[in-house]
Amino acid sequence: MSATRIDCDICIVGGGPAGLSAALAAAKAGATVHLLDLFERPGGQYFMQPAAGAHGPARRQIAAGGRLIAAARAAGVTVHENAEVFGAYADPVIYARVGESALTLRPKAVVIATGAHDRVAPFPGWTLPGVMTPGAGQRLAKLHGTLPGRRVVLAGCGPFLMVVAGQLRAAGCDVLRVVEATPSPRALLAGIARHPARWGEALRLLTPVAPLAGRFRFGAVVTAAAGDDHVRSVTIARLGADGLPDERARETIADVDALLVGHGFRPSIEVPRLLGCAIDFDQDAGGHHLRIDRATGATSVPGIFAAGEVTGVAGARPALAAGTIAGLAAARHAGFAAGKGDERALARALDFALMLRRAYRVPYRALGRLPRPETVLCRCEEIDAATVAAAHADGARDAAGIKLWTRAGMGPCQGRGCGFGLGLQLAETAGLDPAAFGANPSRFPARPVPLSVVADALAAGEDGA
Ligand SMILES: Cc1cc2nc3c(=O)[nH]c(=O)nc-3n(C[C@H](O)[C@H](O)[C@H](O)COP(=O)(O)OP(=O)(O)OC[C@H]3O[C@@H](n4cnc5c(N)ncnc54)[C@H](O)[C@@H]3O)c2cc1C
């Protein structure tokens, strides 16, 4: 057991595109910058770097990420890998665990860049081995050279399905179907046509999946997965005009050994909520996300800035531009003379993200209808749909109430996995507004860490320590 305390100008939480660009900008302005990331290597989701010793394919994104990491280090940024932030107070003080040791930072300003995680909704069979998120399947293939399965079904909504379908096909998977809820690709193609600057990127996205064109099913959702000790078959249904699965338009896909399902991403807001940062709700931007001033990245708490997906899901380009803006603003807050970043570049990148949001239609109503009474909604605490419905009937009306009544959202993942599904289920079955349903309350420690680390981190953070 040990604890390290670091007093510095700026602490960045999260080492993806947003965190890295914030760190680089702040360090170039002269600030001492410490960046914490819970992964083995910085880079986040877009710039994901192969772990030491792993044989990930040499990709354009890995190379670009490697250059950004090297630039940040060369500018003097200290990168703490495997550093999991589990607590924070608005003094500001940041608590992290690095293995069995505690790391406490007392910075003058903080940039939150914790990104997002896969957005999943429960359905019968979703807890079977072999059913996972597209992000998990991508991570297996991209970082570890392991296939999530040989005969794979991809399902959900959003451009990420195409990214993963192309990567899995290249890695050797037989991608049996890509089940996309959006009725057709027309809005996407028309949107891309209006953004010539992104045509190269679009080509790189579409080319690897072109051979799979006949395997796409648009306007459909997965309604169930079945199997014994592993997923073996997947049932899909077309969405009717009412937005609900049409029971008469079903297809069952046999001989499946992996099903990857996700409906975009959810901002990872647990840490900033401990700081008291205000949040807003926009279902199409991933749900609850941090409220910021776009010109500076300032949150509602003085000295706490934010950038990237945690402020609303929009992709890597906006994350890079917003990171620079937030890093410079944090440097100014810490007393350095720093510029302001390129707000127009951010606006252009956000414009493309808005087009994508409009082009894809997440079938919220259908997803809320999929669970049966016995379907588990909260996997950590094994709480089923019937228990949640009973809690609602007893008077639980929001995420906090459902958590207290049933323990749903109280387990190790703290609602990251179940929050979206709980909100949808109660919206569809009980008419609750997902915005009013609220976000899972964040509690210290926000992540499951040993008590000894918590105690050491708190002691190290005391003034005079
Ligand atoms: C699973 C997944 C896969 C994706 N793959 C792609 C892709 O292939 N192509 C694409 O264009 N977009 C992809 N995206 C979208 C991607 O999120 C953005 O394009 C971009 O990476 C966002 O940058 P960011 O810096 O905001 O967040 P991220 O890149 O997600 O970086 C956030 C970082 O914060 C760290 N972090 C989070 N919580 C903590 C904590 N408590 N303590 C310490 N560190 C923490 C994470 O480890 C992560 O490295 C993916 C998103 C997800 C969720």
The ligand as an ORCA input file, in Angstrom:
! r2SCAN-3c Opt
* xyz 0 1
  C     -16.360      1.330    -27.170
  C     -16.190      2.461    -28.135
  C     -15.505      2.273    -29.335
  C     -15.365      3.320    -30.248
  N     -14.697      3.103    -31.417
  C     -14.657      4.091    -32.354
  C     -14.049      3.875    -33.629
  O     -13.534      2.803    -33.914
  N     -14.066      4.889    -34.530
  C     -14.628      6.092    -34.232
  O     -14.644      6.984    -35.075
  N     -15.186      6.330    -33.029
  C     -15.222      5.366    -32.091
  N     -15.818      5.596    -30.893
  C     -16.340      6.924    -30.623
  C     -15.270      7.656    -29.774
  O     -15.749      7.723    -28.480
  C     -14.906      9.042    -30.229
  O     -14.754      9.094    -31.585
  C     -13.632      9.577    -29.541
  O     -12.756      8.568    -29.141
  C     -14.060     10.399    -28.375
  O     -12.952     10.943    -27.764
  P     -12.984     11.287    -26.207
  O     -11.630     11.760    -25.887
  O     -14.126     12.145    -25.887
  O     -13.288      9.894    -25.471
  P     -12.528      8.498    -25.466
  O     -11.748      8.281    -26.678
  O     -13.551      7.503    -25.079
  O     -11.502      8.642    -24.256
  C     -11.923      8.683    -22.917
  C     -10.816      8.153    -22.054
  O     -11.171      8.381    -20.703
  C     -10.723      7.315    -19.944
  N     -11.515      7.243    -18.716
  C     -12.859      7.139    -18.606
  N     -13.219      7.100    -17.314
  C     -12.065      7.191    -16.598
  C     -11.765      7.182    -15.211
  N     -12.722      7.094    -14.270
  N     -10.468      7.254    -14.831
  C      -9.468      7.350    -15.745
  N      -9.700      7.361    -17.085
  C     -10.980      7.281    -17.498
  C     -10.910      6.104    -20.837
  O     -10.009      5.085    -20.447
  C     -10.608      6.658    -22.213
  O      -9.284      6.394    -22.604
  C     -15.926      4.578    -29.950
  C     -16.596      4.767    -28.735
  C     -16.711      3.735    -27.834
  C     -17.438      3.975    -26.532
*
